[in-house]
Amino acid sequence: MASPPPPEAAPAEAGLESMEGLVLDTVISRAGARPAAALACASTRLRTAVADDSLWRRFCAEDLGLDAPVDPEGQPLPSFQVAYKVWLESFGMYPLPMVKRVKQFWTSMKTWLSENFPEAYKTLCKGVSEAQLKSAEDDLGFKLPMPTKLLYRFCNAQLPFSEDHDANKSISTHGLIGGYAFYDHWVNVHLSPLEQIVEETKDFYREFPDVFNGRNFIVVATSWFRPKTFLLDCSNGELYVGTYNLPIGGMLPCVPKALIKPAENDLAQDGLLLWLEEHLRRLQNGMIKTRMLMTSRYISLYPEAPPSCSSAVTNGIKVRSSAVFVPEHPGGPGEKFMFTYSIRMSVPEACMLGGVYYSCCQLSSRHWTIRSCDRVVSDVSGGGVIGQYPVLLPGEDEFVYESCTPLPKVPGSVEGSFSFVPGKLIRPEGKPFEVMVAPFPLEVPEYIF
């Protein structure tokens, strides 16, 4: 009578089959999504292996940054395999690493806006189609950079301005890029939707035919208040900001040129994408924040963290200071560079002088020393600040004011002091004392916003 097969045989065969399955899964996974789809046609075994949705979950995560099976509009789909197919049909004409990168940018930007600036979040528009991009390129007469097209496929920037003044006013401070306000100079930069890009670019070429003749520029961002314009050179992917000499071709690069790779490949990146990614980083790390302007919230470009923002505490009074380069401001004769600076004063806990605590203190005068390339170009003293003499109380919000200063050359710096009295000017409770303003830089940054 034949002996029965050894009991170890079945587990060995099962183990071998399991090992083969693991190897097959590894091979398919490393091959990538497109080769995997081709392998499914080779045999029933391969078709079964490729149909495993955990495999397509991995492909969706690695190639597209998807953590759920949804289409480009965010609508749910039955599986990750279907999701990958739908995304490939929509974006297969672009390098997938760039698709993933642009998608992650807009996902992160929308998350930040929804949590910190919902008013601006509501101005974002649905992405455009390839047909709309092609129509815009036909109207312009030249091609748009690949990363820029992808940016607009995912989000058509912000609501366009219209002829309705009240409608414009309601969104005028909700610019995605933000700005600053000093005296009567208000800037708030919006990212332009595709239709506005085409319209404003055509207007630009008509207004300045000699300056832009033969150059493939588009207007990608503008301010509704004081004019400030950002232009993308579609020939090389470089982004520029117009200066006060823009009518005669005055522009400055907004992004380090060495980072721009306009070639049509997986590494391509233009100035607009780099600029927006840097802006998002500054929002996420708290370098810039939202602030109230009268009754509206806006993104303030005054830096809030060192080294661009200085901070000093004297006798319990804290002063934070920072500046922003203002390329569009004309200045005066010999004043090549203009800066706006923001000063924030507060008493975090208590005002104390000589061991004595005071309930409040009031500013009486200021003193500024302004340097250009280590040379003192201005030494100014005066009463109050912009005509005000703020009273500071412990624990209250910062008193904030903005002003400006020109420079003949950069880099430069500002430092100084404020004179305060304990109590109030009309009824001082002690002798005046000085409060330090730590030096803060005046320089043209690598990224201009």
Contacts in CASP RR format, 6 or more apart in sequence:
PFRMAT RR
TARGET T0000
AUTHOR 0000-0000-0000
METHOD contacts of the structure
MODEL  1
MASPPPPEAAPAEAGLESMEGLVLDTVISRAGARPAAALACASTRLRTAV
ADDSLWRRFCAEDLGLDAPVDPEGQPLPSFQVAYKVWLESFGMYPLPMVK
RVKQFWTSMKTWLSENFPEAYKTLCKGVSEAQLKSAEDDLGFKLPMPTKL
LYRFCNAQLPFSEDHDANKSISTHGLIGGYAFYDHWVNVHLSPLEQIVEE
TKDFYREFPDVFNGRNFIVVATSWFRPKTFLLDCSNGELYVGTYNLPIGG
MLPCVPKALIKPAENDLAQDGLLLWLEEHLRRLQNGMIKTRMLMTSRYIS
LYPEAPPSCSSAVTNGIKVRSSAVFVPEHPGGPGEKFMFTYSIRMSVPEA
CMLGGVYYSCCQLSSRHWTIRSCDRVVSDVSGGGVIGQYPVLLPGEDEFV
YESCTPLPKVPGSVEGSFSFVPGKLIRPEGKPFEVMVAPFPLEVPEYIF
21 49 0 8 1.000
24 45 0 8 1.000
24 46 0 8 1.000
24 49 0 8 1.000
25 49 0 8 1.000
25 52 0 8 1.000
25 55 0 8 1.000
28 36 0 8 1.000
28 39 0 8 1.000
28 46 0 8 1.000
28 49 0 8 1.000
28 50 0 8 1.000
28 55 0 8 1.000
29 36 0 8 1.000
29 55 0 8 1.000
29 58 0 8 1.000
31 39 0 8 1.000
32 59 0 8 1.000
33 56 0 8 1.000
33 59 0 8 1.000
33 63 0 8 1.000
33 84 0 8 1.000
33 88 0 8 1.000
36 50 0 8 1.000
36 55 0 8 1.000
36 59 0 8 1.000
37 50 0 8 1.000
39 46 0 8 1.000
39 49 0 8 1.000
39 50 0 8 1.000
40 46 0 8 1.000
40 47 0 8 1.000
40 50 0 8 1.000
40 51 0 8 1.000
41 47 0 8 1.000
49 55 0 8 1.000
51 81 0 8 1.000
53 79 0 8 1.000
53 80 0 8 1.000
53 81 0 8 1.000
56 79 0 8 1.000
56 80 0 8 1.000
56 81 0 8 1.000
56 83 0 8 1.000
56 84 0 8 1.000
57 80 0 8 1.000
59 80 0 8 1.000
59 84 0 8 1.000
60 66 0 8 1.000
60 67 0 8 1.000
60 69 0 8 1.000
60 80 0 8 1.000
60 83 0 8 1.000
60 84 0 8 1.000
60 87 0 8 1.000
61 67 0 8 1.000
63 84 0 8 1.000
63 96 0 8 1.000
63 100 0 8 1.000
64 84 0 8 1.000
64 87 0 8 1.000
64 96 0 8 1.000
64 99 0 8 1.000
64 100 0 8 1.000
64 103 0 8 1.000
65 100 0 8 1.000
65 103 0 8 1.000
65 104 0 8 1.000
66 80 0 8 1.000
66 83 0 8 1.000
66 87 0 8 1.000
68 76 0 8 1.000
69 76 0 8 1.000
69 77 0 8 1.000
69 78 0 8 1.000
69 79 0 8 1.000
69 80 0 8 1.000
69 82 0 8 1.000
69 83 0 8 1.000
70 76 0 8 1.000
70 77 0 8 1.000
70 83 0 8 1.000
71 77 0 8 1.000
71 83 0 8 1.000
71 86 0 8 1.000
71 87 0 8 1.000
71 90 0 8 1.000
72 86 0 8 1.000
72 87 0 8 1.000
72 90 0 8 1.000
72 91 0 8 1.000
72 154 0 8 1.000
77 83 0 8 1.000
77 86 0 8 1.000
87 99 0 8 1.000
91 99 0 8 1.000
91 150 0 8 1.000
91 153 0 8 1.000
92 99 0 8 1.000
93 130 0 8 1.000
94 146 0 8 1.000
94 149 0 8 1.000
94 150 0 8 1.000
95 265 0 8 1.000
95 266 0 8 1.000
95 268 0 8 1.000
97 266 0 8 1.000
98 146 0 8 1.000
98 147 0 8 1.000
98 150 0 8 1.000
98 266 0 8 1.000
98 268 0 8 1.000
98 269 0 8 1.000
99 150 0 8 1.000
101 273 0 8 1.000
102 147 0 8 1.000
102 150 0 8 1.000
102 151 0 8 1.000
102 153 0 8 1.000
102 154 0 8 1.000
102 273 0 8 1.000
103 154 0 8 1.000
105 151 0 8 1.000
105 273 0 8 1.000
105 276 0 8 1.000
105 277 0 8 1.000
105 280 0 8 1.000
106 151 0 8 1.000
106 154 0 8 1.000
106 155 0 8 1.000
108 280 0 8 1.000
108 284 0 8 1.000
109 176 0 8 1.000
109 276 0 8 1.000
109 280 0 8 1.000
110 121 0 8 1.000
110 124 0 8 1.000
110 155 0 8 1.000
112 280 0 8 1.000
112 283 0 8 1.000
112 284 0 8 1.000
113 120 0 8 1.000
113 121 0 8 1.000
113 124 0 8 1.000
113 176 0 8 1.000
114 121 0 8 1.000
116 283 0 8 1.000
116 289 0 8 1.000
116 290 0 8 1.000
117 174 0 8 1.000
117 290 0 8 1.000
117 297 0 8 1.000
117 299 0 8 1.000
119 174 0 8 1.000
119 296 0 8 1.000
119 297 0 8 1.000
120 158 0 8 1.000
120 174 0 8 1.000
120 175 0 8 1.000
120 176 0 8 1.000
120 299 0 8 1.000
122 174 0 8 1.000
123 158 0 8 1.000
123 159 0 8 1.000
123 171 0 8 1.000
123 174 0 8 1.000
123 175 0 8 1.000
123 176 0 8 1.000
123 190 0 8 1.000
124 155 0 8 1.000
124 157 0 8 1.000
124 158 0 8 1.000
125 155 0 8 1.000
125 156 0 8 1.000
125 157 0 8 1.000
125 158 0 8 1.000
125 159 0 8 1.000
125 193 0 8 1.000
126 155 0 8 1.000
126 156 0 8 1.000
127 152 0 8 1.000
127 153 0 8 1.000
127 154 0 8 1.000
127 155 0 8 1.000
127 156 0 8 1.000
128 152 0 8 1.000
128 153 0 8 1.000
128 156 0 8 1.000
128 194 0 8 1.000
129 153 0 8 1.000
130 153 0 8 1.000
132 194 0 8 1.000
133 144 0 8 1.000
133 149 0 8 1.000
133 152 0 8 1.000
133 153 0 8 1.000
133 194 0 8 1.000
136 144 0 8 1.000
136 194 0 8 1.000
136 195 0 8 1.000
136 197 0 8 1.000
136 198 0 8 1.000
137 143 0 8 1.000
137 144 0 8 1.000
139 198 0 8 1.000
139 202 0 8 1.000
140 198 0 8 1.000
140 201 0 8 1.000
140 202 0 8 1.000
140 216 0 8 1.000
140 218 0 8 1.000
142 216 0 8 1.000
142 234 0 8 1.000
142 235 0 8 1.000
143 234 0 8 1.000
144 218 0 8 1.000
144 234 0 8 1.000
145 232 0 8 1.000
145 234 0 8 1.000
145 237 0 8 1.000
145 262 0 8 1.000
145 268 0 8 1.000
145 270 0 8 1.000
145 272 0 8 1.000
146 264 0 8 1.000
146 268 0 8 1.000
146 270 0 8 1.000
147 268 0 8 1.000
147 269 0 8 1.000
147 270 0 8 1.000
147 271 0 8 1.000
147 272 0 8 1.000
147 273 0 8 1.000
148 220 0 8 1.000
148 232 0 8 1.000
148 234 0 8 1.000
148 270 0 8 1.000
148 272 0 8 1.000
148 273 0 8 1.000
151 272 0 8 1.000
151 273 0 8 1.000
151 276 0 8 1.000
152 194 0 8 1.000
156 193 0 8 1.000
156 194 0 8 1.000
157 176 0 8 1.000
157 190 0 8 1.000
157 191 0 8 1.000
157 192 0 8 1.000
157 193 0 8 1.000
157 194 0 8 1.000
158 171 0 8 1.000
158 174 0 8 1.000
158 175 0 8 1.000
158 176 0 8 1.000
158 190 0 8 1.000
158 191 0 8 1.000
158 192 0 8 1.000
158 193 0 8 1.000
159 171 0 8 1.000
159 193 0 8 1.000
160 192 0 8 1.000
160 193 0 8 1.000
160 195 0 8 1.000
160 196 0 8 1.000
161 168 0 8 1.000
161 171 0 8 1.000
161 190 0 8 1.000
161 196 0 8 1.000
161 224 0 8 1.000
162 168 0 8 1.000
168 224 0 8 1.000
171 190 0 8 1.000
172 188 0 8 1.000
172 224 0 8 1.000
172 225 0 8 1.000
172 296 0 8 1.000
173 188 0 8 1.000
173 293 0 8 1.000
173 296 0 8 1.000
173 297 0 8 1.000
173 298 0 8 1.000
174 188 0 8 1.000
174 190 0 8 1.000
174 296 0 8 1.000
174 297 0 8 1.000
174 298 0 8 1.000
175 188 0 8 1.000
175 189 0 8 1.000
175 190 0 8 1.000
175 191 0 8 1.000
175 298 0 8 1.000
175 299 0 8 1.000
176 189 0 8 1.000
176 190 0 8 1.000
176 191 0 8 1.000
176 279 0 8 1.000
176 299 0 8 1.000
177 189 0 8 1.000
177 190 0 8 1.000
177 191 0 8 1.000
177 221 0 8 1.000
177 279 0 8 1.000
177 299 0 8 1.000
177 301 0 8 1.000
177 449 0 8 1.000
178 187 0 8 1.000
178 188 0 8 1.000
178 189 0 8 1.000
178 298 0 8 1.000
178 299 0 8 1.000
178 300 0 8 1.000
178 301 0 8 1.000
178 449 0 8 1.000
179 187 0 8 1.000
179 188 0 8 1.000
179 189 0 8 1.000
179 223 0 8 1.000
179 298 0 8 1.000
179 299 0 8 1.000
179 300 0 8 1.000
179 301 0 8 1.000
179 324 0 8 1.000
179 449 0 8 1.000
180 186 0 8 1.000
180 187 0 8 1.000
180 300 0 8 1.000
180 301 0 8 1.000
180 302 0 8 1.000
180 324 0 8 1.000
180 326 0 8 1.000
180 340 0 8 1.000
180 342 0 8 1.000
180 402 0 8 1.000
181 187 0 8 1.000
181 293 0 8 1.000
181 402 0 8 1.000
182 340 0 8 1.000
182 402 0 8 1.000
182 403 0 8 1.000
182 404 0 8 1.000
183 386 0 8 1.000
183 403 0 8 1.000
183 404 0 8 1.000
185 226 0 8 1.000
185 326 0 8 1.000
185 329 0 8 1.000
185 340 0 8 1.000
185 404 0 8 1.000
186 225 0 8 1.000
186 226 0 8 1.000
186 293 0 8 1.000
187 223 0 8 1.000
187 225 0 8 1.000
187 226 0 8 1.000
187 228 0 8 1.000
187 326 0 8 1.000
187 328 0 8 1.000
188 223 0 8 1.000
188 224 0 8 1.000
188 225 0 8 1.000
188 298 0 8 1.000
189 221 0 8 1.000
189 222 0 8 1.000
189 223 0 8 1.000
189 228 0 8 1.000
189 230 0 8 1.000
189 449 0 8 1.000
190 221 0 8 1.000
190 222 0 8 1.000
190 223 0 8 1.000
190 224 0 8 1.000
191 220 0 8 1.000
191 221 0 8 1.000
191 276 0 8 1.000
192 200 0 8 1.000
192 219 0 8 1.000
192 220 0 8 1.000
192 221 0 8 1.000
192 222 0 8 1.000
197 218 0 8 1.000
197 219 0 8 1.000
197 220 0 8 1.000
200 219 0 8 1.000
200 222 0 8 1.000
201 217 0 8 1.000
201 218 0 8 1.000
201 219 0 8 1.000
204 212 0 8 1.000
204 217 0 8 1.000
204 219 0 8 1.000
204 231 0 8 1.000
205 212 0 8 1.000
205 213 0 8 1.000
207 247 0 8 1.000
208 246 0 8 1.000
208 247 0 8 1.000
208 249 0 8 1.000
211 246 0 8 1.000
211 247 0 8 1.000
211 248 0 8 1.000
211 249 0 8 1.000
215 233 0 8 1.000
215 235 0 8 1.000
216 233 0 8 1.000
216 234 0 8 1.000
216 235 0 8 1.000
217 231 0 8 1.000
217 232 0 8 1.000
217 233 0 8 1.000
217 234 0 8 1.000
217 240 0 8 1.000
218 231 0 8 1.000
218 232 0 8 1.000
218 234 0 8 1.000
219 229 0 8 1.000
219 230 0 8 1.000
219 231 0 8 1.000
220 230 0 8 1.000
220 231 0 8 1.000
220 232 0 8 1.000
220 239 0 8 1.000
220 272 0 8 1.000
221 229 0 8 1.000
221 230 0 8 1.000
222 228 0 8 1.000
222 229 0 8 1.000
222 230 0 8 1.000
223 229 0 8 1.000
226 328 0 8 1.000
227 328 0 8 1.000
228 241 0 8 1.000
228 242 0 8 1.000
228 327 0 8 1.000
228 328 0 8 1.000
229 241 0 8 1.000
229 242 0 8 1.000
229 246 0 8 1.000
229 328 0 8 1.000
230 239 0 8 1.000
230 240 0 8 1.000
230 241 0 8 1.000
230 242 0 8 1.000
230 254 0 8 1.000
231 239 0 8 1.000
231 240 0 8 1.000
231 241 0 8 1.000
231 242 0 8 1.000
231 251 0 8 1.000
232 238 0 8 1.000
232 239 0 8 1.000
232 240 0 8 1.000
232 270 0 8 1.000
232 271 0 8 1.000
232 272 0 8 1.000
233 239 0 8 1.000
233 240 0 8 1.000
235 262 0 8 1.000
236 260 0 8 1.000
236 262 0 8 1.000
237 260 0 8 1.000
237 262 0 8 1.000
237 270 0 8 1.000
237 271 0 8 1.000
237 272 0 8 1.000
238 253 0 8 1.000
238 255 0 8 1.000
238 257 0 8 1.000
238 260 0 8 1.000
238 270 0 8 1.000
238 271 0 8 1.000
239 253 0 8 1.000
239 254 0 8 1.000
239 255 0 8 1.000
239 270 0 8 1.000
239 271 0 8 1.000
239 272 0 8 1.000
239 274 0 8 1.000
239 275 0 8 1.000
240 251 0 8 1.000
240 252 0 8 1.000
240 253 0 8 1.000
240 254 0 8 1.000
241 251 0 8 1.000
241 252 0 8 1.000
241 254 0 8 1.000
241 327 0 8 1.000
241 328 0 8 1.000
241 448 0 8 1.000
242 250 0 8 1.000
242 251 0 8 1.000
242 252 0 8 1.000
242 327 0 8 1.000
242 328 0 8 1.000
243 250 0 8 1.000
243 251 0 8 1.000
243 252 0 8 1.000
243 327 0 8 1.000
243 328 0 8 1.000
244 327 0 8 1.000
244 328 0 8 1.000
244 329 0 8 1.000
244 330 0 8 1.000
244 331 0 8 1.000
246 328 0 8 1.000
252 327 0 8 1.000
252 444 0 8 1.000
252 448 0 8 1.000
253 448 0 8 1.000
254 271 0 8 1.000
254 275 0 8 1.000
254 447 0 8 1.000
254 448 0 8 1.000
254 449 0 8 1.000
255 271 0 8 1.000
255 274 0 8 1.000
255 275 0 8 1.000
255 278 0 8 1.000
255 446 0 8 1.000
255 447 0 8 1.000
256 446 0 8 1.000
256 447 0 8 1.000
259 269 0 8 1.000
259 271 0 8 1.000
259 274 0 8 1.000
260 269 0 8 1.000
260 270 0 8 1.000
260 271 0 8 1.000
260 274 0 8 1.000
261 267 0 8 1.000
261 268 0 8 1.000
261 269 0 8 1.000
262 268 0 8 1.000
262 270 0 8 1.000
275 447 0 8 1.000
275 449 0 8 1.000
278 447 0 8 1.000
279 447 0 8 1.000
279 449 0 8 1.000
281 287 0 8 1.000
282 288 0 8 1.000
283 289 0 8 1.000
283 299 0 8 1.000
285 305 0 8 1.000
286 304 0 8 1.000
286 305 0 8 1.000
287 303 0 8 1.000
287 304 0 8 1.000
287 305 0 8 1.000
287 308 0 8 1.000
288 299 0 8 1.000
288 300 0 8 1.000
288 301 0 8 1.000
288 302 0 8 1.000
288 303 0 8 1.000
288 304 0 8 1.000
289 299 0 8 1.000
289 300 0 8 1.000
289 304 0 8 1.000
290 297 0 8 1.000
290 298 0 8 1.000
290 299 0 8 1.000
290 300 0 8 1.000
291 297 0 8 1.000
291 298 0 8 1.000
291 300 0 8 1.000
291 400 0 8 1.000
292 298 0 8 1.000
300 342 0 8 1.000
301 324 0 8 1.000
301 449 0 8 1.000
302 309 0 8 1.000
302 322 0 8 1.000
302 323 0 8 1.000
302 324 0 8 1.000
302 340 0 8 1.000
302 341 0 8 1.000
302 342 0 8 1.000
302 402 0 8 1.000
303 309 0 8 1.000
303 322 0 8 1.000
303 324 0 8 1.000
304 320 0 8 1.000
304 322 0 8 1.000
307 441 0 8 1.000
308 322 0 8 1.000
308 323 0 8 1.000
308 440 0 8 1.000
308 441 0 8 1.000
309 320 0 8 1.000
309 321 0 8 1.000
309 322 0 8 1.000
309 440 0 8 1.000
310 320 0 8 1.000
310 321 0 8 1.000
310 322 0 8 1.000
310 437 0 8 1.000
310 438 0 8 1.000
310 439 0 8 1.000
310 440 0 8 1.000
311 318 0 8 1.000
311 319 0 8 1.000
311 320 0 8 1.000
311 321 0 8 1.000
311 438 0 8 1.000
312 318 0 8 1.000
312 319 0 8 1.000
312 435 0 8 1.000
312 436 0 8 1.000
312 437 0 8 1.000
312 438 0 8 1.000
313 319 0 8 1.000
313 348 0 8 1.000
314 433 0 8 1.000
314 434 0 8 1.000
314 435 0 8 1.000
314 436 0 8 1.000
315 351 0 8 1.000
315 352 0 8 1.000
315 353 0 8 1.000
315 420 0 8 1.000
315 433 0 8 1.000
315 435 0 8 1.000
316 347 0 8 1.000
316 348 0 8 1.000
316 349 0 8 1.000
316 350 0 8 1.000
316 351 0 8 1.000
316 352 0 8 1.000
317 345 0 8 1.000
317 346 0 8 1.000
317 347 0 8 1.000
317 351 0 8 1.000
317 361 0 8 1.000
317 392 0 8 1.000
317 418 0 8 1.000
317 420 0 8 1.000
317 435 0 8 1.000
318 345 0 8 1.000
318 346 0 8 1.000
318 347 0 8 1.000
318 348 0 8 1.000
319 343 0 8 1.000
319 344 0 8 1.000
319 345 0 8 1.000
319 418 0 8 1.000
319 435 0 8 1.000
319 436 0 8 1.000
319 437 0 8 1.000
319 438 0 8 1.000
320 343 0 8 1.000
320 344 0 8 1.000
320 398 0 8 1.000
321 341 0 8 1.000
321 342 0 8 1.000
321 343 0 8 1.000
321 344 0 8 1.000
321 414 0 8 1.000
321 437 0 8 1.000
321 438 0 8 1.000
321 440 0 8 1.000
322 341 0 8 1.000
322 342 0 8 1.000
322 440 0 8 1.000
323 339 0 8 1.000
323 340 0 8 1.000
323 341 0 8 1.000
323 342 0 8 1.000
323 414 0 8 1.000
323 440 0 8 1.000
323 441 0 8 1.000
323 442 0 8 1.000
324 339 0 8 1.000
324 340 0 8 1.000
324 341 0 8 1.000
324 342 0 8 1.000
325 337 0 8 1.000
325 338 0 8 1.000
325 339 0 8 1.000
325 442 0 8 1.000
325 443 0 8 1.000
325 444 0 8 1.000
325 445 0 8 1.000
325 448 0 8 1.000
326 338 0 8 1.000
326 339 0 8 1.000
326 340 0 8 1.000
326 404 0 8 1.000
327 338 0 8 1.000
327 448 0 8 1.000
329 338 0 8 1.000
329 404 0 8 1.000
330 338 0 8 1.000
331 338 0 8 1.000
331 406 0 8 1.000
332 406 0 8 1.000
334 406 0 8 1.000
334 408 0 8 1.000
335 406 0 8 1.000
335 407 0 8 1.000
335 408 0 8 1.000
336 406 0 8 1.000
336 407 0 8 1.000
336 408 0 8 1.000
336 409 0 8 1.000
337 406 0 8 1.000
337 407 0 8 1.000
337 408 0 8 1.000
337 409 0 8 1.000
337 410 0 8 1.000
337 442 0 8 1.000
337 444 0 8 1.000
338 404 0 8 1.000
338 405 0 8 1.000
338 406 0 8 1.000
338 407 0 8 1.000
339 404 0 8 1.000
339 405 0 8 1.000
339 406 0 8 1.000
339 407 0 8 1.000
339 442 0 8 1.000
340 402 0 8 1.000
340 403 0 8 1.000
340 404 0 8 1.000
341 402 0 8 1.000
341 403 0 8 1.000
341 404 0 8 1.000
341 405 0 8 1.000
341 414 0 8 1.000
341 440 0 8 1.000
341 442 0 8 1.000
342 400 0 8 1.000
342 401 0 8 1.000
342 402 0 8 1.000
343 385 0 8 1.000
343 400 0 8 1.000
343 401 0 8 1.000
343 402 0 8 1.000
343 403 0 8 1.000
343 437 0 8 1.000
344 398 0 8 1.000
344 399 0 8 1.000
344 400 0 8 1.000
345 363 0 8 1.000
345 390 0 8 1.000
345 392 0 8 1.000
345 398 0 8 1.000
345 399 0 8 1.000
345 400 0 8 1.000
345 418 0 8 1.000
346 392 0 8 1.000
346 395 0 8 1.000
346 396 0 8 1.000
346 397 0 8 1.000
346 398 0 8 1.000
346 399 0 8 1.000
347 360 0 8 1.000
347 361 0 8 1.000
347 392 0 8 1.000
347 393 0 8 1.000
347 394 0 8 1.000
347 395 0 8 1.000
347 396 0 8 1.000
348 394 0 8 1.000
348 395 0 8 1.000
349 394 0 8 1.000
349 395 0 8 1.000
350 357 0 8 1.000
350 358 0 8 1.000
350 394 0 8 1.000
351 357 0 8 1.000
351 358 0 8 1.000
351 359 0 8 1.000
351 360 0 8 1.000
351 361 0 8 1.000
351 392 0 8 1.000
351 394 0 8 1.000
351 422 0 8 1.000
352 358 0 8 1.000
353 422 0 8 1.000
353 430 0 8 1.000
353 431 0 8 1.000
353 433 0 8 1.000
356 422 0 8 1.000
358 422 0 8 1.000
358 423 0 8 1.000
358 429 0 8 1.000
358 430 0 8 1.000
359 393 0 8 1.000
359 394 0 8 1.000
359 423 0 8 1.000
360 391 0 8 1.000
360 392 0 8 1.000
360 393 0 8 1.000
360 394 0 8 1.000
360 423 0 8 1.000
360 424 0 8 1.000
361 391 0 8 1.000
361 392 0 8 1.000
361 420 0 8 1.000
361 421 0 8 1.000
361 422 0 8 1.000
361 423 0 8 1.000
362 389 0 8 1.000
362 390 0 8 1.000
362 391 0 8 1.000
362 392 0 8 1.000
362 420 0 8 1.000
362 421 0 8 1.000
362 423 0 8 1.000
362 424 0 8 1.000
362 425 0 8 1.000
363 384 0 8 1.000
363 385 0 8 1.000
363 388 0 8 1.000
363 389 0 8 1.000
363 390 0 8 1.000
363 392 0 8 1.000
363 418 0 8 1.000
363 419 0 8 1.000
363 420 0 8 1.000
364 383 0 8 1.000
364 384 0 8 1.000
364 389 0 8 1.000
364 419 0 8 1.000
364 420 0 8 1.000
364 421 0 8 1.000
364 425 0 8 1.000
364 432 0 8 1.000
365 381 0 8 1.000
365 382 0 8 1.000
365 383 0 8 1.000
365 384 0 8 1.000
365 418 0 8 1.000
365 419 0 8 1.000
366 380 0 8 1.000
366 381 0 8 1.000
366 382 0 8 1.000
366 383 0 8 1.000
366 384 0 8 1.000
366 385 0 8 1.000
366 416 0 8 1.000
366 417 0 8 1.000
366 418 0 8 1.000
366 419 0 8 1.000
367 379 0 8 1.000
367 380 0 8 1.000
367 381 0 8 1.000
367 382 0 8 1.000
367 416 0 8 1.000
367 417 0 8 1.000
367 418 0 8 1.000
367 419 0 8 1.000
368 378 0 8 1.000
368 379 0 8 1.000
368 380 0 8 1.000
368 381 0 8 1.000
368 405 0 8 1.000
368 414 0 8 1.000
368 415 0 8 1.000
368 416 0 8 1.000
368 437 0 8 1.000
369 376 0 8 1.000
369 378 0 8 1.000
369 379 0 8 1.000
369 414 0 8 1.000
369 415 0 8 1.000
369 416 0 8 1.000
370 376 0 8 1.000
370 377 0 8 1.000
370 378 0 8 1.000
370 379 0 8 1.000
370 380 0 8 1.000
370 405 0 8 1.000
370 407 0 8 1.000
370 412 0 8 1.000
370 413 0 8 1.000
370 414 0 8 1.000
370 442 0 8 1.000
371 377 0 8 1.000
371 412 0 8 1.000
371 413 0 8 1.000
371 414 0 8 1.000
372 407 0 8 1.000
372 408 0 8 1.000
372 409 0 8 1.000
372 410 0 8 1.000
372 412 0 8 1.000
373 409 0 8 1.000
373 410 0 8 1.000
373 411 0 8 1.000
373 412 0 8 1.000
374 412 0 8 1.000
377 407 0 8 1.000
377 408 0 8 1.000
378 405 0 8 1.000
383 389 0 8 1.000
385 401 0 8 1.000
385 403 0 8 1.000
385 418 0 8 1.000
386 401 0 8 1.000
386 403 0 8 1.000
388 401 0 8 1.000
389 425 0 8 1.000
390 399 0 8 1.000
391 423 0 8 1.000
391 424 0 8 1.000
392 399 0 8 1.000
392 420 0 8 1.000
405 414 0 8 1.000
405 442 0 8 1.000
407 442 0 8 1.000
410 442 0 8 1.000
410 443 0 8 1.000
410 444 0 8 1.000
411 441 0 8 1.000
411 442 0 8 1.000
411 443 0 8 1.000
412 441 0 8 1.000
412 442 0 8 1.000
412 443 0 8 1.000
413 439 0 8 1.000
413 440 0 8 1.000
413 441 0 8 1.000
413 442 0 8 1.000
414 437 0 8 1.000
414 439 0 8 1.000
414 440 0 8 1.000
414 442 0 8 1.000
415 437 0 8 1.000
415 438 0 8 1.000
415 439 0 8 1.000
415 440 0 8 1.000
416 436 0 8 1.000
416 437 0 8 1.000
417 434 0 8 1.000
417 435 0 8 1.000
417 436 0 8 1.000
417 437 0 8 1.000
418 434 0 8 1.000
418 435 0 8 1.000
418 437 0 8 1.000
419 432 0 8 1.000
419 433 0 8 1.000
419 434 0 8 1.000
419 435 0 8 1.000
420 432 0 8 1.000
420 433 0 8 1.000
420 434 0 8 1.000
420 435 0 8 1.000
421 428 0 8 1.000
421 429 0 8 1.000
421 430 0 8 1.000
421 431 0 8 1.000
421 432 0 8 1.000
421 433 0 8 1.000
422 428 0 8 1.000
422 429 0 8 1.000
422 430 0 8 1.000
422 431 0 8 1.000
422 433 0 8 1.000
423 429 0 8 1.000
423 430 0 8 1.000
END
